[in-house]
Amino acid sequence: MKALWLDGDPTLRDDVPAPRPAAGEALVRVRRAGVCATDLELMRGYAPFRGVLGHEFVGEIAAAPDAPGRIGEIVVGEINVACGECRECRAKRPTHCERRQVAGIRGHDGAFAESLCLPLVNLHRVPDSVPDEAAAFAEPLAAALEIPRQVHIAPDQRVLVVGAGRLGQLIARVLRLSGCELAVVARHARQRALLEAADIPWIPEDAVPKRGLDLVVEATGSPSGFALARCAVRPQGTIVLKSTYQGLLQADFSSLVVDEITLLGSRCGPFPAALRLLQQGLVDPSPLVDACYPLAEAITALRQAAEPGVMKVLIDCQA
């Protein structure tokens, strides 16, 4: 099988053994896969991983021994593979399974390949009206939707998103549906143009009001982004941390206590809701696609995705 393999440096291989579905799993032929910032960070050594990269995808179920009726479904997949037996799984928190594997990230081969295997329970059928290029955004769009699932966002609240990259753009498109007073900190002209086209206000860093925002979403994963979010949030406000940080993050925790700031980590989210937004046209991610490469040119796809200002790069895994 052809796949993009990470073992130190990424390499395109055509000798990776094709996966076989175990009990409760399905074999999925990957149609489109999206390059995420996490993929790029794994290549830089963010976390130890050896195997097939990629975790944002849409594909077709090619084999499912325990559910033959699902063969032929076009699906997207949740990436956390849970054991189903630990304390967190029994408490219905499978994304925090104590023994979880994560497709393309930890202990489980991912989607930059001709096929992958995932549990049937992880796979969600894509509505017929949603094209592959949009369905490939289901995983990060679900992650964006985790924010309103964790925090009530009222129409009269002032909300700021710090960061207008791939994820920040999706978060902004989700949060604007609440009717809140929304703004996004955007540095680059392309980011600003995409926000303007979606009728989402943007502001430069030096225009961020101090201690004036009810809710701030930090989507840069950088210490400077957190510092800006901390400066912007009002007393008794909330900061949602939507990106992981490499290394240790320094913060004045005494001021967080005095101002009674809520810090909230936010990771994976609801796939059915993401697919509904795509089906209803409430979120259109298509303007965020900058390029699509065949799997044979996956290395080139990764290089372009790593360039400053580039949004989503897709890989056609059947080309």
Secondary structure as UniProt FT lines:
FT   STRAND          3..6
FT   STRAND          10..13
FT   TURN            23..24
FT   STRAND          25..34
FT   HELIX           37..43
FT   TURN            44..45
FT   STRAND          51..52
FT   STRAND          56..63
FT   TURN            65..66
FT   HELIX           68..70
FT   TURN            71..72
FT   STRAND          74..77
FT   STRAND          80..81
FT   HELIX           87..90
FT   TURN            91..92
FT   HELIX           94..96
FT   TURN            98..99
FT   STRAND          101..103
FT   TURN            104..105
FT   STRAND          106..108
FT   STRAND          115..119
FT   HELIX           120..122
FT   STRAND          123..125
FT   TURN            128..129
FT   HELIX           132..135
FT   TURN            136..137
FT   HELIX           138..150
FT   TURN            155..156
FT   STRAND          158..162
FT   HELIX           166..175
FT   HELIX           176..178
FT   STRAND          181..185
FT   HELIX           189..197
FT   TURN            198..199
FT   STRAND          202..203
FT   HELIX           205..207
FT   TURN            210..211
FT   STRAND          213..218
FT   HELIX           223..232
FT   STRAND          233..241
FT   HELIX           253..258
FT   TURN            259..260
FT   STRAND          262..265
FT   HELIX           271..280
FT   HELIX           286..288
FT   STRAND          289..294
FT   HELIX           295..297
FT   HELIX           298..305
FT   TURN            308..309
FT   STRAND          312..316
FT   TURN            317..318
//
